[in-house]
Amino acid sequence: MINYVEMFNNIKTCKDLISISENPEYNALEFQKQNSNWDYSSSVYTYLGNIAGDWNYQIPDSDDRIGYCSALPAEYDYQSKYDYLHGYDKHDTDELCKKIISLLGFDYEYLANVNVQPPNVVRSLHYDDMITFMKHFKHLHDHPFDKKFRQPVHKFELKRVFVALEDWQDGWMFQMGTDQWAGWKKGDVIDFHWREQPHSTGNASYSSRPLLKISGFSNISYFGQMDL
């Protein structure tokens, strides 16, 4: 078994973490499991508020997706055993989503897409690592990596925010640690406590579930309600 704890402890810069992830034998789930000390009594997300207004998100056709959540090469065998190879469709942000992103104060160092999970699809147990974010912003590659906060050294916290684009429906599942995010209203915004947290999602309904996912440096906090 690969000693991912030793690998993690030897990371100095963001580029070091990126290099680990580019190894064909890299298993993201095992890497995060071996380096996670998640406290199951801790809070899994912070509710920030609601974006109100007369707006509606239209889910694009699946042919228009920009990608989908899939398995890494080293994970393929066990993921395919359980048919966990889809996860959700990724769609680019439309003008509505861009307005929401701007309203929330994300302006430069952020990535965003809409996660559309069709019925009868599961995103298997995993841990977020923000490697895709760090890969995208090349100026961060040589930044020191803060192992405690799992992010590039920065004056702001690296956030992952979810915005509900429709009211919650029966059958839409978002498991976080021992908790669930459910019952949301269109426009609800949460600050997802992604560091070291095991989580998964599933759709046992008859409708596709859209969530706007924004990852970026931010000092966003509770705002209550804002009109779009």
N, C-alpha and C positions, 0 to 999 in steps of 0.2 A: 504493500500500500504506500502511495506517495505521502510523504510527511508534509502536509500543507501548512501545519503550524510553523514548522521551521521556515518554509518558504515565506509565509506572511511576516514572520519576525525579521526576515532579511530585507524586506522592502524599505527602500529609502525615498524613492521618487515615484510619481504616478506612472512613469514609463516602466518601472520595475513591475508594477502590478499588471500593466497592459501586456508586458512580455510574457508573464505567467499565463495569462488568458489566451495567448496566441499559440501556446504549446498544443499540438494535436492530442496529447494525452490529458489535457486539462479538463477536470470535471468540476463544474461550478458548484453543484450541489454539495459534493464532498468537501471542497475548499471552504465553503461557507459554514457547513456543519462543524467541521473541525475547528473553525475559528470563531464560532458563535458562543456567546455566553448570555443568551437572551434570558431575561428575568420575566417569567410568565405572570408575575404579579404587576408588571409595569403597564403603563398606558400604551395602547397600540396606535392611537391617532388622536389629534386635537381638532375639534370642530372649530372652523374659522368663521363661518357665516354663510350667507346665502346671497347669490346673485339673482336679483329679482328682475322682472320686466316681461314684456310681451314678446318673448322669443322662443323659437323652437329649432331643435337640431334635426336635420334630415340625414339619416344614415345613408352613406353612398352605397352604390352597388359593390358587391364583393370583388368584382373584376377591377375596380378602381383602387384597391388596397395598395399600399406601398410596401407591404411585407406582412409577415405573420410571425408569431412567437414560436420558435422551433428549437430542437435539441442541438447541442454542440456535438461534434464528432464522437468524443469519448462518452457521451451520454446516450448515444443513439440506441444501443442495444436494449438497455433497460427501459428507456422511455417508450420505444416501439413495442416492447412486450405488453405494455398496458395501454397502447394507442394514445400516448400523451404527446403526440408530435405537432399538434396544431396550436392549442392555447387560446389564441384570439387573433383577429385581423387588426393590422395597424393601418390607420388612414391618416393622411395629411390633414393639417388643421385648415379649416375653411375660414372665411371672413368673420363669421360669428365667433369661432374659437379664438381667433387672433384678437378680437375685441375683448374677450374675457381675459386672455393672457395679459393684455395691456392694462386692463382695469385692476388686475391683481398685482401689478407693479413689476412684472418680469419684462426686461427690455433688451438684454444683451446675452449674457451667459446662461442660456437656457435651451432645453430641447423639449419638444412637445409633439404628441400625436394623440389620436383618438383610438382607444382600445375598444373594438367592437367584438364582443364574444357571442357567436351564434348559439342557438339551442343545441343541446347535446354535445357541448364542448367543455373541456376541463383544462385549466392551467395548473399543472401539477405543483406539488410542494416545492418551494424554492426560497432563496434569499436574494435580496437585491444587493448589487455591488457598485453600481454607477460606472462600470468600466466603459460602457458605450458612451456615456457623457464625457468621460476623460479622453477617450479616443478622438471624439469629435473636435474638441478644443485643443489644438496642437500646442498652443502656448502654455498649456498646463502640464505637458508631458514631463518637463524638467522641474516642475514644482515639487517641493518636499511633500511627502504623503503623510498625513496625520493618521496614525494607526488607531488612536483612540476614537476619533470621530469618523474614520473611514472615508476621508475626503482629502482633496488638495488643501494645503494650508491656505486659508483665505479669511478675510475679515468677516464674511458672512457664512452662515450655515448652508450646506448643500441640502436643499429641500426636495421632497417629492410630494407634489400636491395633486389630489384628484378632485375633479369637478363633475358632479352628476349632470348628465345632459338630458336625462328623462327621470321621471318619478320611478322609484324602486318598484319592482314587480315580484310577486311570489315566484320562487325558483331561481332568483338571482342571488348567488352566494359569493361572499368575499370573507374568507377566514383569515384572521390575523391572530397568531398565537392561540390563546384559548377563547378569543372573542370573535364576534362577527360584526361587520358593518352592514346594516340592513335598515330598511324603512326610510331611506333617504328621499328627499324631495328634489325636483329639478332645480339646479342652481346651488345645491349644497356643496360646500368646499371643505375638504379635510387636509390637514398636514399629516401625512402618513409617516409614522415613526419607523422608517425602513431599516435602520441600522441593526443588523444581526437578527432581524425578526423573521421567523418562519411564517409563510403565508401561501395561500392558494385561492383560486377562484373557480367557479363552475356555473353553468347555466342549465338548469333543469326546467326552464319555462318553454314557452312557444314563441318568444320574441327575442331578437338580438338586443344585447345590453351595451350601450355606449357610455364610456367614461373618458373624459379628457384628462390625460396625464401630463403634468408639467414637472420637469426636473431642472433645477437651477439654483444659483446662489441668491438668497433672499433673506430679508429680515421681516417677512410677512408675519402678522400676528392676528388675533381675533379682531374682526371688523364688524360683525353683526349682520348688517344687510347693506348691499349696494345695488343701485338700479343700473341696468345696462342700457 
